């Protein structure tokens, strides 16, 4: 499975510098304002470019597609490659399928413990209990938020979100998981999405329950 945040999903460039210095920005306020803006926007879709570097590998894998958000409850991502998979996560239920196969799997997912999912689906207050945060304003005006886990044994070693303060949208999300795999999503071209078409499992698919991914 190579979906957004689950084990075989993920794609990123080699690890970047993670140390940042706060420059007049409260990272938690930036994240909260961005989250509120995304929730208020309702169903939204954006283009993504995804890069993943497996531990020990020197050659990153790259893919692209569309990600749809209906926060705080649902995420969907569709890969653009031929026979690309689609993934729909609402609450704790994940559907994954390839349209041409007419067969899909259904999983139960604990978003609290899946690397990366917490960064989008948990509240700012919940994230604050998990991470230390620093903010840096880039020359472009974008704000990067670097996150470091508070407790040992986290499923994420470190993470970074980049926000466009003008429209309060995520420009990128990147993290290193516990095994050392590094993942990055660059997001662009936000636009409205259809809630009834985007966040409902497609008809005509034979769904097989699989337990956990």
BELQUIHU-V330113 format. One record per residue. N is the residue number from 1. RES is the residue in one small letter. PSI is psi in degrees with one decimal (* if undefined). OMEGA is omega as a letter, one per 40 degrees, with the letter a starting at -180 (none if undefined). BURIAL is I if it has 9 or more other C-alpha atoms within 8 Angstrom, else O. Layout:
n: (N	N)
res: (RES	RES)
psi: (PSI	PSI)
omega: (OMEGA	OMEGA)
burial: (BURIAL	BURIAL)
//
This chain:
n: (1	2	3	4	5	6	7	8	9	10	11	12	13	14	15	16	17	18	19	20	21	22	23	24	25	26	27	28	29	30	31	32	33	34	35	36	37	38	39	40	41	42	43	44	45	46	47	48	49	50	51	52	53	54	55	56	57	58	59	60	61	62	63	64	65	66	67	68	69	70	71	72	73	74	75	76	77	78	79	80	81	82	83	84	85	86	87	88	89	90	91	92	93	94	95	96	97	98	99	100	101	102	103	104	105	106	107	108	109	110	111	112	113	114	115	116	117	118	119	120	121	122	123	124	125	126	127	128	129	130	131	132	133	134	135	136	137	138	139	140	141	142	143	144	145	146	147	148	149	150	151	152	153	154	155	156	157	158	159	160	161	162	163	164	165	166	167	168	169	170	171	172	173	174	175	176	177	178	179	180	181	182	183	184	185	186	187	188	189	190	191	192	193	194	195	196	197	198	199	200	201	202	203	204	205	206	207	208	209	210	211	212	213)
res: (x	x	x	x	x	x	x	x	x	x	x	x	x	x	x	x	x	x	x	x	x	x	x	x	x	x	x	x	x	x	x	x	x	x	x	x	x	x	x	x	x	x	x	x	x	x	x	x	x	x	x	x	x	x	x	x	x	x	x	x	x	x	x	x	x	x	x	x	x	x	x	x	x	x	x	x	x	x	x	x	x	x	x	x	x	x	x	x	x	x	x	x	x	x	x	x	x	x	x	x	x	x	x	x	x	x	x	x	x	x	x	x	x	x	x	x	x	x	x	x	x	x	x	x	x	x	x	x	x	x	x	x	x	x	x	x	x	x	x	x	x	x	x	x	x	x	x	x	x	x	x	x	x	x	x	x	x	x	x	x	x	x	x	x	x	x	x	x	x	x	x	x	x	x	x	x	x	x	x	x	x	x	x	x	x	x	x	x	x	x	x	x	x	x	x	x	x	x	x	x	x	x	x	x	x	x	x	x	x	x	x	x	x)
psi: (127.1	32.6	-176.7	-56.9	-6.6	165.5	-52.2	2.8	-160.1	141.7	139.2	163.9	167.2	155.4	134.4	176.9	131.2	-14.0	128.3	162.2	128.3	132.2	78.4	19.1	137.0	111.0	-37.5	-34.5	-41.2	-45.8	-41.4	-42.2	-38.6	-44.3	-46.1	-39.3	-41.8	-39.4	-45.0	-28.4	-18.8	-161.3	124.3	144.1	147.7	157.5	147.2	148.3	125.2	137.2	135.1	133.9	112.6	151.3	129.9	-8.6	150.1	-6.9	111.0	151.6	142.2	140.1	171.9	169.4	-151.7	140.5	134.5	139.5	134.7	72.3	147.2	15.7	-34.0	144.4	147.2	140.1	135.9	123.8	141.0	-17.0	157.1	134.6	27.4	140.9	158.0	146.7	133.6	119.5	119.1	122.1	-116.0	19.5	125.2	129.1	134.9	137.3	161.7	120.4	-43.4	-23.3	-24.7	20.7	137.5	168.7	150.8	128.6	157.0	133.3	133.7	99.2	-19.0	-23.4	7.2	125.6	128.3	-35.3	-36.2	-29.3	-23.8	-30.5	-22.8	156.6	161.9	-38.5	-39.2	-40.1	-36.1	-29.3	-17.7	-29.6	152.2	146.5	141.9	149.6	148.0	133.1	123.2	166.3	-27.4	-10.1	-14.3	154.8	127.1	138.2	115.0	130.3	134.4	130.3	142.6	-42.1	153.3	156.8	14.8	152.9	-8.7	131.9	-40.6	159.4	160.4	132.3	139.1	129.5	139.9	107.8	-22.6	-46.3	4.5	53.9	150.3	128.9	-31.5	157.8	129.2	150.1	162.3	124.0	179.7	-28.0	-5.0	2.5	135.0	137.7	139.5	136.5	124.4	126.7	143.2	168.5	54.8	141.8	162.1	149.6	159.7	120.4	-42.0	-31.1	-32.8	-37.5	24.8	130.5	137.4	147.9	159.4	0.9	135.3	110.9	133.5	120.2	135.7	2.5	-107.2	143.9	*)
omega: (a	a	a	a	a	a	a	a	i	i	a	i	i	a	i	i	a	a	i	i	a	a	i	i	i	a	a	i	i	i	a	i	i	i	a	i	i	i	a	a	a	a	a	i	i	i	i	i	a	i	i	i	i	i	i	i	i	a	a	i	a	i	a	i	i	i	i	a	i	a	e	a	a	i	i	i	a	a	a	a	i	a	a	i	i	a	i	i	i	a	a	a	a	i	i	a	i	a	a	a	a	i	a	i	i	a	i	a	i	a	i	a	i	a	i	a	a	a	a	a	i	i	i	a	i	i	a	i	a	a	i	a	i	a	i	i	a	i	i	a	i	a	i	i	i	a	i	i	i	a	i	i	i	i	i	i	i	a	i	i	i	a	i	a	a	a	i	i	i	i	i	i	a	i	i	a	a	a	i	i	a	a	i	i	i	a	a	i	i	i	a	i	i	a	a	a	a	a	i	i	a	i	i	i	i	a	i	i	a	a	a	i	none)
burial: (O	O	I	O	I	I	I	O	I	I	I	I	I	O	O	O	O	O	O	O	O	I	O	O	I	I	I	I	O	I	I	I	I	I	O	O	I	I	I	O	O	I	I	I	I	I	I	I	I	I	I	I	I	I	O	O	O	O	O	I	I	I	I	I	I	I	I	I	I	I	I	O	O	I	I	I	I	I	I	I	O	O	O	I	I	I	I	I	I	I	O	I	I	I	I	I	I	I	I	O	O	I	I	I	I	I	I	I	I	O	I	O	O	I	I	I	I	I	O	O	I	I	O	I	O	O	I	I	O	I	I	I	I	I	I	I	I	O	O	O	O	I	I	I	I	I	I	I	I	O	O	O	O	O	I	I	I	I	I	I	I	I	I	I	I	O	O	I	I	I	I	I	I	I	I	I	I	I	O	I	I	I	I	I	I	I	I	O	O	I	O	O	I	I	I	O	O	I	I	O	O	O	O	O	I	O	O	O	O	I	O	O	O)
//
